[in-house]
Amino acid sequence: VQLQASGGGLVQAGGSLRLSCAASGRTFSTFVMGWFRQAPGKEREFVGGIRWSVGSIRYQDSVKGRFTISRDNAKNTVYLQMDILKPEDTAVYYCAASRLDVITSQAGNYNYWGQGTLVTVSS
């Protein structure tokens, strides 16, 4: 499974960005797509995830109400719509795919990773 993340960039606080993650290859072997982020000097953290089949979603508390995850099964693509961005959202964002059929926040449970896309939020 190959994952290609895109859509990062520079935005002012309060603005919006939409990230995309296109999956290819043996995508039928994966059940959950997750988004993670890693800020400079910090550990990678879970942002949210979605199950391909039923579309159930889970978010990290700090992004609830501001970020929205969606999927397009026909395109094997998952999106992360980020609104009301804050400087503390600045990080490299990664998409990841898991063979587990449960949304987990543990990075070690994800089997495939995209290359990351940088999101910078200026104050």
N, CA, C and O atoms as CSV, one atom per row, in Angstrom:
chain,resi,resn,atom,element,x,y,z
A,1,VAL,N,N,0.854,-1.183,0.000
A,1,VAL,CA,C,0.000,0.000,0.000
A,1,VAL,C,C,0.894,1.238,0.000
A,1,VAL,O,O,1.827,1.355,0.795
A,2,GLN,N,N,0.587,2.143,-0.900
A,2,GLN,CA,C,1.322,3.399,-0.967
A,2,GLN,C,C,0.359,4.545,-0.634
A,2,GLN,O,O,-0.790,4.562,-1.074
A,3,LEU,N,N,0.853,5.478,0.137
A,3,LEU,CA,C,0.044,6.617,0.538
A,3,LEU,C,C,0.734,7.899,0.101
A,3,LEU,O,O,1.936,8.073,0.297
A,4,GLN,N,N,-0.034,8.778,-0.483
A,4,GLN,CA,C,0.501,10.052,-0.958
A,4,GLN,C,C,-0.311,11.179,-0.345
A,4,GLN,O,O,-1.475,11.389,-0.688
A,5,ALA,N,N,0.324,11.896,0.565
A,5,ALA,CA,C,-0.336,13.028,1.215
A,5,ALA,C,C,-0.008,14.324,0.488
A,5,ALA,O,O,1.090,14.493,-0.042
A,6,SER,N,N,-0.963,15.224,0.470
A,6,SER,CA,C,-0.758,16.512,-0.177
A,6,SER,C,C,-1.667,17.554,0.450
A,6,SER,O,O,-2.586,17.223,1.199
A,7,GLY,N,N,-1.403,18.814,0.138
A,7,GLY,CA,C,-2.289,19.884,0.563
A,7,GLY,C,C,-1.753,20.790,1.648
A,7,GLY,O,O,-2.416,21.756,2.024
A,8,GLY,N,N,-0.574,20.505,2.157
A,8,GLY,CA,C,-0.023,21.358,3.186
A,8,GLY,C,C,0.376,22.718,2.649
A,8,GLY,O,O,0.394,22.947,1.439
A,9,GLY,N,N,0.696,23.612,3.565
A,9,GLY,CA,C,1.115,24.946,3.147
A,9,GLY,C,C,1.145,25.893,4.313
A,9,GLY,O,O,1.076,25.485,5.473
A,10,LEU,N,N,1.249,27.166,3.991
A,10,LEU,CA,C,1.295,28.230,4.983
A,10,LEU,C,C,-0.055,28.930,5.022
A,10,LEU,O,O,-0.605,29.305,3.987
A,11,VAL,N,N,-0.577,29.099,6.221
A,11,VAL,CA,C,-1.874,29.746,6.379
A,11,VAL,C,C,-1.850,30.585,7.653
A,11,VAL,O,O,-1.123,30.273,8.595
A,12,GLN,N,N,-2.635,31.633,7.675
A,12,GLN,CA,C,-2.726,32.457,8.867
A,12,GLN,C,C,-3.656,31.809,9.887
A,12,GLN,O,O,-4.534,31.019,9.541
A,13,ALA,N,N,-3.446,32.157,11.125
A,13,ALA,CA,C,-4.320,31.654,12.188
A,13,ALA,C,C,-5.767,32.009,11.860
A,13,ALA,O,O,-6.072,33.115,11.412
A,14,GLY,N,N,-6.643,31.045,12.096
A,14,GLY,CA,C,-8.057,31.216,11.765
A,14,GLY,C,C,-8.425,30.730,10.382
A,14,GLY,O,O,-9.604,30.624,10.046
A,15,GLY,N,N,-7.419,30.436,9.582
A,15,GLY,CA,C,-7.658,29.988,8.214
A,15,GLY,C,C,-7.916,28.494,8.131
A,15,GLY,O,O,-8.043,27.796,9.137
A,16,SER,N,N,-7.987,28.034,6.887
A,16,SER,CA,C,-8.323,26.634,6.623
A,16,SER,C,C,-7.361,26.027,5.611
A,16,SER,O,O,-6.775,26.722,4.781
A,17,LEU,N,N,-7.221,24.724,5.707
A,17,LEU,CA,C,-6.496,23.933,4.720
A,17,LEU,C,C,-7.179,22.587,4.616
A,17,LEU,O,O,-7.806,22.123,5.569
A,18,ARG,N,N,-7.057,21.959,3.456
A,18,ARG,CA,C,-7.549,20.603,3.304
A,18,ARG,C,C,-6.410,19.710,2.826
A,18,ARG,O,O,-5.800,19.952,1.785
A,19,LEU,N,N,-6.145,18.697,3.595
A,19,LEU,CA,C,-5.147,17.714,3.216
A,19,LEU,C,C,-5.830,16.518,2.559
A,19,LEU,O,O,-6.959,16.158,2.892
A,20,SER,N,N,-5.118,15.927,1.632
A,20,SER,CA,C,-5.610,14.723,0.973
A,20,SER,C,C,-4.600,13.610,1.148
A,20,SER,O,O,-3.398,13.849,1.265
A,21,CYS,N,N,-5.102,12.399,1.164
A,21,CYS,CA,C,-4.231,11.230,1.228
A,21,CYS,C,C,-4.789,10.189,0.265
A,21,CYS,O,O,-5.845,9.602,0.500
A,22,ALA,N,N,-4.068,9.981,-0.807
A,22,ALA,CA,C,-4.488,9.017,-1.819
A,22,ALA,C,C,-3.779,7.696,-1.585
A,22,ALA,O,O,-2.556,7.646,-1.459
A,23,ALA,N,N,-4.554,6.635,-1.529
A,23,ALA,CA,C,-4.002,5.309,-1.289
A,23,ALA,C,C,-4.009,4.513,-2.586
A,23,ALA,O,O,-4.937,4.610,-3.388
A,24,SER,N,N,-2.963,3.730,-2.774
A,24,SER,CA,C,-2.885,2.859,-3.947
A,24,SER,C,C,-2.262,1.540,-3.550
A,24,SER,O,O,-1.705,1.397,-2.461
A,25,GLY,N,N,-2.365,0.583,-4.445
A,25,GLY,CA,C,-1.829,-0.733,-4.146
A,25,GLY,C,C,-2.887,-1.618,-3.503
A,25,GLY,O,O,-4.061,-1.539,-3.867
A,26,ARG,N,N,-2.494,-2.453,-2.559
A,26,ARG,CA,C,-3.401,-3.416,-1.936
A,26,ARG,C,C,-4.241,-2.768,-0.849
A,26,ARG,O,O,-4.190,-3.164,0.316
A,27,THR,N,N,-5.002,-1.783,-1.242
A,27,THR,CA,C,-5.777,-1.018,-0.256
A,27,THR,C,C,-6.853,-1.849,0.428
A,27,THR,O,O,-7.312,-1.500,1.516
A,28,PHE,N,N,-7.258,-2.951,-0.207
A,28,PHE,CA,C,-8.290,-3.791,0.397
A,28,PHE,C,C,-7.795,-4.460,1.676
A,28,PHE,O,O,-8.581,-4.997,2.456
A,29,SER,N,N,-6.482,-4.420,1.877
A,29,SER,CA,C,-5.911,-5.055,3.071
A,29,SER,C,C,-5.935,-4.137,4.283
A,29,SER,O,O,-5.553,-4.539,5.382
A,30,THR,N,N,-6.381,-2.912,4.083
A,30,THR,CA,C,-6.408,-1.960,5.186
A,30,THR,C,C,-7.833,-1.542,5.492
A,30,THR,O,O,-8.691,-1.534,4.609
A,31,PHE,N,N,-8.080,-1.195,6.743
A,31,PHE,CA,C,-9.428,-0.903,7.196
A,31,PHE,C,C,-9.598,0.502,7.748
A,31,PHE,O,O,-10.694,1.061,7.740
A,32,VAL,N,N,-8.513,1.052,8.219
A,32,VAL,CA,C,-8.586,2.359,8.870
A,32,VAL,C,C,-7.510,3.271,8.295
A,32,VAL,O,O,-6.372,2.855,8.077
A,33,MET,N,N,-7.886,4.507,8.059
A,33,MET,CA,C,-6.918,5.544,7.695
A,33,MET,C,C,-6.833,6.535,8.839
A,33,MET,O,O,-7.845,7.013,9.351
A,34,GLY,N,N,-5.625,6.827,9.222
A,34,GLY,CA,C,-5.421,7.765,10.311
A,34,GLY,C,C,-4.605,8.964,9.860
A,34,GLY,O,O,-3.853,8.904,8.888
A,35,TRP,N,N,-4.774,10.036,10.582
A,35,TRP,CA,C,-3.947,11.226,10.405
A,35,TRP,C,C,-3.168,11.450,11.696
A,35,TRP,O,O,-3.717,11.390,12.796
A,36,PHE,N,N,-1.901,11.705,11.534
A,36,PHE,CA,C,-1.014,12.021,12.642
A,36,PHE,C,C,-0.285,13.320,12.323
A,36,PHE,O,O,-0.264,13.770,11.177
A,37,ARG,N,N,0.300,13.903,13.332
A,37,ARG,CA,C,1.126,15.087,13.106
A,37,ARG,C,C,2.297,15.076,14.066
A,37,ARG,O,O,2.249,14.492,15.148
A,38,GLN,N,N,3.350,15.744,13.624
A,38,GLN,CA,C,4.547,15.842,14.449
A,38,GLN,C,C,5.089,17.250,14.348
A,38,GLN,O,O,5.518,17.695,13.283
A,39,ALA,N,N,5.063,17.942,15.468
A,39,ALA,CA,C,5.608,19.292,15.545
A,39,ALA,C,C,7.096,19.203,15.889
A,39,ALA,O,O,7.545,18.199,16.443
A,40,PRO,N,N,7.849,20.233,15.568
A,40,PRO,CA,C,9.283,20.216,15.868
A,40,PRO,C,C,9.551,19.960,17.352
A,40,PRO,O,O,9.000,20.638,18.220
A,41,GLY,N,N,10.394,18.985,17.626
A,41,GLY,CA,C,10.762,18.690,18.994
A,41,GLY,C,C,9.730,17.914,19.785
A,41,GLY,O,O,9.894,17.694,20.985
A,42,LYS,N,N,8.671,17.502,19.118
A,42,LYS,CA,C,7.618,16.771,19.817
A,42,LYS,C,C,7.408,15.395,19.201
A,42,LYS,O,O,7.851,15.120,18.086
A,43,GLU,N,N,6.736,14.554,19.936
A,43,GLU,CA,C,6.432,13.224,19.436
A,43,GLU,C,C,5.260,13.288,18.448
A,43,GLU,O,O,4.445,14.211,18.462
A,44,ARG,N,N,5.221,12.278,17.608
A,44,ARG,CA,C,4.104,12.181,16.677
A,44,ARG,C,C,2.823,11.911,17.461
A,44,ARG,O,O,2.800,11.081,18.369
A,45,GLU,N,N,1.765,12.619,17.098
A,45,GLU,CA,C,0.515,12.452,17.816
A,45,GLU,C,C,-0.645,12.182,16.868
A,45,GLU,O,O,-0.651,12.623,15.718
A,46,PHE,N,N,-1.605,11.460,17.369
A,46,PHE,CA,C,-2.797,11.099,16.624
A,46,PHE,C,C,-3.691,12.316,16.475
A,46,PHE,O,O,-3.926,13.044,17.439
A,47,VAL,N,N,-4.186,12.537,15.270
A,47,VAL,CA,C,-5.124,13.625,15.004
A,47,VAL,C,C,-6.543,13.072,14.884
A,47,VAL,O,O,-7.484,13.593,15.484
A,48,GLY,N,N,-6.672,12.026,14.111
A,48,GLY,CA,C,-7.975,11.409,13.920
A,48,GLY,C,C,-7.874,10.259,12.958
A,48,GLY,O,O,-6.839,10.041,12.329
A,49,GLY,N,N,-8.977,9.514,12.847
A,49,GLY,CA,C,-8.977,8.369,11.947
A,49,GLY,C,C,-10.379,8.043,11.488
A,49,GLY,O,O,-11.363,8.466,12.095
A,50,ILE,N,N,-10.459,7.283,10.405
A,50,ILE,CA,C,-11.739,6.906,9.824
A,50,ILE,C,C,-11.666,5.469,9.339
A,50,ILE,O,O,-10.654,5.037,8.787
A,51,ARG,N,N,-12.745,4.740,9.549
A,51,ARG,CA,C,-12.842,3.388,9.026
A,51,ARG,C,C,-13.396,3.449,7.617
A,51,ARG,O,O,-14.410,4.101,7.367
A,52,TRP,N,N,-12.724,2.760,6.686
A,52,TRP,CA,C,-13.148,2.791,5.293
A,52,TRP,C,C,-14.586,2.304,5.123
A,52,TRP,O,O,-15.368,2.894,4.378
A,53,SER,N,N,-14.920,1.237,5.813
A,53,SER,CA,C,-16.182,0.540,5.523
A,53,SER,C,C,-17.406,1.323,5.970
A,53,SER,O,O,-18.294,1.610,5.167
A,54,VAL,N,N,-17.452,1.668,7.248
A,54,VAL,CA,C,-18.676,2.287,7.776
A,54,VAL,C,C,-18.524,3.787,7.971
A,54,VAL,O,O,-19.503,4.481,8.245
A,55,GLY,N,N,-17.307,4.289,7.831
A,55,GLY,CA,C,-17.108,5.723,7.932
A,55,GLY,C,C,-17.094,6.272,9.339
A,55,GLY,O,O,-17.156,7.487,9.525
A,56,SER,N,N,-17.014,5.413,10.330
A,56,SER,CA,C,-16.929,5.928,11.698
A,56,SER,C,C,-15.611,6.670,11.875
A,56,SER,O,O,-14.587,6.315,11.290
A,57,ILE,N,N,-15.669,7.707,12.696
A,57,ILE,CA,C,-14.547,8.628,12.829
A,57,ILE,C,C,-14.234,8.867,14.304
A,57,ILE,O,O,-15.114,8.854,15.165
A,58,ARG,N,N,-12.973,9.080,14.551
A,58,ARG,CA,C,-12.531,9.436,15.900
A,58,ARG,C,C,-11.545,10.582,15.778
A,58,ARG,O,O,-10.724,10.601,14.861
A,59,TYR,N,N,-11.619,11.546,16.701
A,59,TYR,CA,C,-10.722,12.699,16.701
A,59,TYR,C,C,-9.995,12.826,18.031
A,59,TYR,O,O,-10.478,12.398,19.079
A,60,GLN,N,N,-8.834,13.423,17.949
A,60,GLN,CA,C,-8.155,13.862,19.162
A,60,GLN,C,C,-8.928,15.056,19.716
A,60,GLN,O,O,-9.476,15.856,18.956
A,61,ASP,N,N,-8.968,15.171,21.031
A,61,ASP,CA,C,-9.792,16.204,21.649
A,61,ASP,C,C,-9.435,17.616,21.183
A,61,ASP,O,O,-10.323,18.454,21.023
A,62,SER,N,N,-8.168,17.884,20.967
A,62,SER,CA,C,-7.755,19.251,20.652
A,62,SER,C,C,-8.211,19.723,19.270
A,62,SER,O,O,-8.162,20.919,18.981
A,63,VAL,N,N,-8.649,18.803,18.420
A,63,VAL,CA,C,-9.064,19.197,17.078
A,63,VAL,C,C,-10.570,19.040,16.871
A,63,VAL,O,O,-11.092,19.425,15.825
A,64,LYS,N,N,-11.256,18.492,17.836
A,64,LYS,CA,C,-12.708,18.309,17.699
A,64,LYS,C,C,-13.383,19.645,17.462
A,64,LYS,O,O,-13.086,20.634,18.132
A,65,GLY,N,N,-14.300,19.663,16.497
A,65,GLY,CA,C,-15.006,20.882,16.172
A,65,GLY,C,C,-14.279,21.769,15.190
A,65,GLY,O,O,-14.863,22.717,14.665
A,66,ARG,N,N,-13.006,21.481,14.927
A,66,ARG,CA,C,-12.234,22.278,13.967
A,66,ARG,C,C,-11.792,21.459,12.757
A,66,ARG,O,O,-11.725,21.976,11.642
A,67,PHE,N,N,-11.495,20.201,12.977
A,67,PHE,CA,C,-11.026,19.328,11.896
A,67,PHE,C,C,-12.118,18.329,11.534
A,67,PHE,O,O,-12.882,17.876,12.386
A,68,THR,N,N,-12.169,18.001,10.254
A,68,THR,CA,C,-13.149,17.033,9.780
A,68,THR,C,C,-12.473,16.047,8.839
A,68,THR,O,O,-11.802,16.434,7.882
A,69,ILE,N,N,-12.662,14.787,9.127
A,69,ILE,CA,C,-12.121,13.726,8.275
A,69,ILE,C,C,-13.255,13.165,7.425
A,69,ILE,O,O,-14.366,12.941,7.906
A,70,SER,N,N,-12.949,12.947,6.164
A,70,SER,CA,C,-13.921,12.333,5.265
A,70,SER,C,C,-13.195,11.404,4.311
A,70,SER,O,O,-11.965,11.392,4.255
A,71,ARG,N,N,-13.961,10.629,3.563
A,71,ARG,CA,C,-13.353,9.675,2.643
A,71,ARG,C,C,-14.136,9.632,1.342
A,71,ARG,O,O,-15.328,9.939,1.295
A,72,ASP,N,N,-13.443,9.248,0.307
A,72,ASP,CA,C,-14.047,8.964,-0.990
A,72,ASP,C,C,-13.568,7.570,-1.371
A,72,ASP,O,O,-12.464,7.394,-1.885
A,73,ASN,N,N,-14.414,6.591,-1.110
A,73,ASN,CA,C,-14.000,5.203,-1.336
A,73,ASN,C,C,-13.681,4.929,-2.803
A,73,ASN,O,O,-12.783,4.149,-3.117
A,74,ALA,N,N,-14.414,5.569,-3.686
A,74,ALA,CA,C,-14.185,5.346,-5.112
A,74,ALA,C,C,-12.798,5.819,-5.540
A,74,ALA,O,O,-12.198,5.261,-6.459
A,75,LYS,N,N,-12.304,6.832,-4.877
A,75,LYS,CA,C,-10.988,7.381,-5.207
A,75,LYS,C,C,-9.901,6.886,-4.260
A,75,LYS,O,O,-8.736,7.257,-4.403
A,76,ASN,N,N,-10.274,6.049,-3.291
A,76,ASN,CA,C,-9.303,5.591,-2.284
A,76,ASN,C,C,-8.570,6.781,-1.661
A,76,ASN,O,O,-7.351,6.759,-1.489
A,77,THR,N,N,-9.319,7.790,-1.336
A,77,THR,CA,C,-8.734,9.020,-0.819
A,77,THR,C,C,-9.431,9.436,0.466
A,77,THR,O,O,-10.652,9.354,0.593
A,78,VAL,N,N,-8.627,9.879,1.405
A,78,VAL,CA,C,-9.125,10.402,2.672
A,78,VAL,C,C,-8.714,11.865,2.776
A,78,VAL,O,O,-7.637,12.261,2.329
A,79,TYR,N,N,-9.586,12.645,3.369
A,79,TYR,CA,C,-9.341,14.081,3.485
A,79,TYR,C,C,-9.308,14.506,4.948
A,79,TYR,O,O,-9.961,13.915,5.809
A,80,LEU,N,N,-8.538,15.534,5.193
A,80,LEU,CA,C,-8.536,16.171,6.499
A,80,LEU,C,C,-8.782,17.654,6.275
A,80,LEU,O,O,-7.889,18.398,5.870
A,81,GLN,N,N,-10.014,18.064,6.549
A,81,GLN,CA,C,-10.370,19.484,6.448
A,81,GLN,C,C,-10.036,20.148,7.776
A,81,GLN,O,O,-10.552,19.755,8.822
A,82,MET,N,N,-9.187,21.138,7.729
A,82,MET,CA,C,-8.749,21.806,8.952
A,82,MET,C,C,-9.215,23.242,8.922
A,82,MET,O,O,-8.806,24.018,8.059
A,83,ASP,N,N,-10.060,23.594,9.852
A,83,ASP,CA,C,-10.592,24.954,9.968
A,83,ASP,C,C,-10.172,25.570,11.285
A,83,ASP,O,O,-9.728,24.880,12.203
A,84,ILE,N,N,-10.320,26.873,11.360
A,84,ILE,CA,C,-9.951,27.628,12.577
A,84,ILE,C,C,-8.564,27.192,13.045
A,84,ILE,O,O,-8.364,26.850,14.211
A,85,LEU,N,N,-7.634,27.212,12.133
A,85,LEU,CA,C,-6.289,26.740,12.451
A,85,LEU,C,C,-5.611,27.661,13.457
A,85,LEU,O,O,-5.827,28.873,13.476
A,86,LYS,N,N,-4.796,27.048,14.280
A,86,LYS,CA,C,-4.063,27.759,15.326
A,86,LYS,C,C,-2.560,27.537,15.112
A,86,LYS,O,O,-2.162,26.547,14.498
A,87,PRO,N,N,-1.732,28.448,15.614
A,87,PRO,CA,C,-0.285,28.235,15.473
A,87,PRO,C,C,0.172,26.900,16.037
A,87,PRO,O,O,1.129,26.313,15.531
A,88,GLU,N,N,-0.485,26.417,17.060
A,88,GLU,CA,C,-0.085,25.132,17.642
A,88,GLU,C,C,-0.448,23.941,16.770
A,88,GLU,O,O,-0.082,22.811,17.093
A,89,ASP,N,N,-1.155,24.169,15.679
A,89,ASP,CA,C,-1.432,23.105,14.716
A,89,ASP,C,C,-0.265,22.925,13.739
A,89,ASP,O,O,-0.263,21.997,12.931
A,90,THR,N,N,0.710,23.807,13.818
A,90,THR,CA,C,1.869,23.706,12.937
A,90,THR,C,C,2.599,22.391,13.165
A,90,THR,O,O,2.988,22.067,14.287
A,91,ALA,N,N,2.777,21.646,12.095
A,91,ALA,CA,C,3.402,20.322,12.196
A,91,ALA,C,C,3.510,19.714,10.799
A,91,ALA,O,O,2.944,20.219,9.830
A,92,VAL,N,N,4.239,18.638,10.733
A,92,VAL,CA,C,4.185,17.787,9.549
A,92,VAL,C,C,3.053,16.790,9.779
A,92,VAL,O,O,3.005,16.100,10.797
A,93,TYR,N,N,2.157,16.733,8.822
A,93,TYR,CA,C,0.998,15.853,8.930
A,93,TYR,C,C,1.215,14.614,8.080
A,93,TYR,O,O,1.638,14.691,6.927
A,94,TYR,N,N,0.916,13.480,8.675
A,94,TYR,CA,C,1.080,12.194,8.011
A,94,TYR,C,C,-0.241,11.460,7.945
A,94,TYR,O,O,-1.043,11.510,8.877
A,95,CYS,N,N,-0.456,10.784,6.843
A,95,CYS,CA,C,-1.559,9.837,6.806
A,95,CYS,C,C,-0.974,8.436,6.940
A,95,CYS,O,O,0.172,8.181,6.568
A,96,ALA,N,N,-1.779,7.550,7.473
A,96,ALA,CA,C,-1.319,6.194,7.733
A,96,ALA,C,C,-2.486,5.236,7.578
A,96,ALA,O,O,-3.643,5.605,7.779
A,97,ALA,N,N,-2.170,4.018,7.224
A,97,ALA,CA,C,-3.199,2.996,7.029
A,97,ALA,C,C,-2.940,1.826,7.959
A,97,ALA,O,O,-1.801,1.416,8.184
A,98,SER,N,N,-4.029,1.308,8.487
A,98,SER,CA,C,-3.922,0.208,9.435
A,98,SER,C,C,-4.704,-1.004,8.945
A,98,SER,O,O,-5.770,-0.870,8.345
A,99,ARG,N,N,-4.166,-2.173,9.206
A,99,ARG,CA,C,-4.870,-3.420,8.892
A,99,ARG,C,C,-5.835,-3.815,9.996
A,99,ARG,O,O,-6.572,-4.792,9.866
A,100,LEU,N,N,-5.828,-3.058,11.075
A,100,LEU,CA,C,-6.790,-3.307,12.139
A,100,LEU,C,C,-8.118,-2.642,11.770
A,100,LEU,O,O,-8.147,-1.575,11.157
A,101,ASP,N,N,-9.201,-3.289,12.154
A,101,ASP,CA,C,-10.523,-2.717,11.875
A,101,ASP,C,C,-11.046,-1.966,13.090
A,101,ASP,O,O,-12.203,-2.111,13.485
A,102,VAL,N,N,-10.176,-1.171,13.666
A,102,VAL,CA,C,-10.560,-0.326,14.787
A,102,VAL,C,C,-9.687,0.918,14.726
A,102,VAL,O,O,-8.505,0.837,14.392
A,103,ILE,N,N,-10.256,2.046,15.042
A,103,ILE,CA,C,-9.484,3.286,14.991
A,103,ILE,C,C,-8.660,3.382,16.268
A,103,ILE,O,O,-9.204,3.486,17.367
A,104,THR,N,N,-7.383,3.348,16.113
A,104,THR,CA,C,-6.482,3.405,17.253
A,104,THR,C,C,-5.588,4.626,17.161
A,104,THR,O,O,-5.222,5.051,16.066
A,105,SER,N,N,-5.240,5.181,18.285
A,105,SER,CA,C,-4.388,6.368,18.309
A,105,SER,C,C,-2.907,6.019,18.374
A,105,SER,O,O,-2.057,6.908,18.360
A,106,GLN,N,N,-2.600,4.740,18.444
A,106,GLN,CA,C,-1.209,4.318,18.575
A,106,GLN,C,C,-0.558,4.187,17.212
A,106,GLN,O,O,-1.002,3.402,16.374
A,107,ALA,N,N,0.483,4.949,16.995
A,107,ALA,CA,C,1.152,4.942,15.697
A,107,ALA,C,C,1.671,3.555,15.335
A,107,ALA,O,O,1.726,3.197,14.158
A,108,GLY,N,N,2.044,2.788,16.327
A,108,GLY,CA,C,2.578,1.463,16.068
A,108,GLY,C,C,1.577,0.495,15.476
A,108,GLY,O,O,1.959,-0.561,14.974
A,109,ASN,N,N,0.300,0.839,15.525
A,109,ASN,CA,C,-0.739,-0.017,14.971
A,109,ASN,C,C,-1.026,0.279,13.504
A,109,ASN,O,O,-1.888,-0.349,12.890
A,110,TYR,N,N,-0.307,1.225,12.962
A,110,TYR,CA,C,-0.476,1.571,11.548
A,110,TYR,C,C,0.670,0.977,10.745
A,110,TYR,O,O,1.839,1.079,11.117
A,111,ASN,N,N,0.305,0.361,9.647
A,111,ASN,CA,C,1.258,-0.446,8.891
A,111,ASN,C,C,1.912,0.309,7.726
A,111,ASN,O,O,3.014,-0.034,7.296
A,112,TYR,N,N,1.241,1.314,7.234
A,112,TYR,CA,C,1.740,2.038,6.073
A,112,TYR,C,C,1.631,3.535,6.346
A,112,TYR,O,O,0.684,4.007,6.975
A,113,TRP,N,N,2.627,4.261,5.856
A,113,TRP,CA,C,2.695,5.689,6.126
A,113,TRP,C,C,2.976,6.466,4.842
A,113,TRP,O,O,3.723,6.024,3.970
A,114,GLY,N,N,2.349,7.642,4.758
A,114,GLY,CA,C,2.678,8.563,3.686
A,114,GLY,C,C,3.915,9.361,4.055
A,114,GLY,O,O,4.477,9.195,5.137
A,115,GLN,N,N,4.327,10.220,3.154
A,115,GLN,CA,C,5.589,10.927,3.321
A,115,GLN,C,C,5.477,12.169,4.191
A,115,GLN,O,O,6.502,12.725,4.585
A,116,GLY,N,N,4.287,12.615,4.500
A,116,GLY,CA,C,4.128,13.807,5.324
A,116,GLY,C,C,4.012,15.068,4.500
A,116,GLY,O,O,4.629,15.200,3.443
A,117,THR,N,N,3.216,15.988,4.995
A,117,THR,CA,C,3.060,17.281,4.346
A,117,THR,C,C,3.061,18.351,5.437
A,117,THR,O,O,2.407,18.206,6.470
A,118,LEU,N,N,3.802,19.419,5.189
A,118,LEU,CA,C,4.016,20.437,6.220
A,118,LEU,C,C,2.878,21.445,6.233
A,118,LEU,O,O,2.493,21.995,5.201
A,119,VAL,N,N,2.353,21.669,7.428
A,119,VAL,CA,C,1.350,22.703,7.656
A,119,VAL,C,C,1.956,23.724,8.616
A,119,VAL,O,O,2.386,23.381,9.717
A,120,THR,N,N,1.981,24.974,8.185
A,120,THR,CA,C,2.509,26.047,9.008
A,120,THR,C,C,1.418,27.081,9.212
A,120,THR,O,O,0.864,27.612,8.249
A,121,VAL,N,N,1.112,27.363,10.473
A,121,VAL,CA,C,0.080,28.343,10.798
A,121,VAL,C,C,0.747,29.533,11.461
A,121,VAL,O,O,1.343,29.406,12.530
A,122,SER,N,N,0.645,30.671,10.832
A,122,SER,CA,C,1.278,31.873,11.369
A,122,SER,C,C,0.292,32.646,12.247
A,122,SER,O,O,-0.918,32.641,12.022
A,123,SER,N,N,0.856,33.301,13.243
A,123,SER,CA,C,-0.002,34.049,14.187
A,123,SER,C,C,-0.211,35.470,13.726
A,123,SER,O,O,-0.901,36.240,14.394
